[in-house]
Amino acid sequence: MQTLRLSPDASGLARAAALLSQGACVAMPTETVYGLAADARNAEAVARIYEAKGRPGFNPLIVHVADLGAAQALATFPDQALLLAQVFWPGALTLVLPLRADSGIASLVTAGLDTVGLRVPAHPVAQALLRAAGAPLAAPSANASGRISPTTADHVLAPEGGLDGRIAAVLDGGPCPLGLESTIIGWPDGRPSLLRPGGIPAEEIETTLDQPLARPQADPAAPNAPGQLGSHYAPTAPLRLNAHPEPGETHLTFGQPGPFSLSDAGDLTQAAARLFDLLRRADAQGRPISVAPIPDHGLGAAINDRLRRAAAPRP
């Protein structure tokens, strides 16, 4: 299969929507990372996501929709979820909510769970594709499972960890502005819980709810949301965290200049946007990688979450 690179214009969007209607997989840009989209109501199309990525079938997917109304047709919203949706959508927030019996979502999407992760992306190309396709789109990151998430179309098509030849097309919308996956919030025991840190700091969500978030320990063997596997976002090279550089390593700096600087000024937003691209560039050097300490607050918590999973022993 030849993977098409489509421009995000009317012609490219129409072609991408037609491919999705035929059950194909299309990578699309979002403000977080590139997602591998398929019609979430089409079980065969969703199976192609798992096949292309080599993703474990017990790991659920996030469904992307165009607006809150489309989300409410798929899941029931408790009051706190509705408040978060009204404040943070469209944006980098995924809500894990009870699935409606008449949603039409393929069971592969939810990995057999009675909940579904929903997000309304802010990226204009993702929004245009959702409206052109007229369907909810299941869309995990558009990369081989467990590897570094893609923030450009070139990453999606990369020979190492990419999907060239395994998917129908990629809509090239340029670099993703946020560069870090969405924050995931759920109510597994009735309390608002942080299921995955991400592009919206947990502190902002707690302020909105006027309540602290529970932080339940995830079970990597039975995840209730994406991004909970022990080893994930991984480069090929071994990775050391909170480290000072040693000879022979490629070192990612933070708060000081360097060829692999996450942010010269120590800016966490800039570091989040650069993280996956710099991990790819460092991995291409063919040497072990070390990363300077990153503050563990705000977006730093999400950055450190990704780095810990990237450094975890490979299964």
Secondary structure by P-SEA (a helix, b strand, c coil): cbbbbccccaaaaaaaaaaaaabbbbbbbcccccccccccccaaaaaaaaaaacccccbbbbbbbccaaaaaacccccaaaaaaaaccccccbbbbcbbbccccccccccccccbbbbbbcccaaaaaaaaaaccccccccccccccccccccccccccccccccccccccccccccccbbbbbbbcccccccccccccccaaaaaaaacbbbbbccccccccccccccccccccccccccccccccccccccccccccccccccccaaaaaaaaaaaaaaaaaccbbbbbcccccccaaaaaaaaaaaaacccc
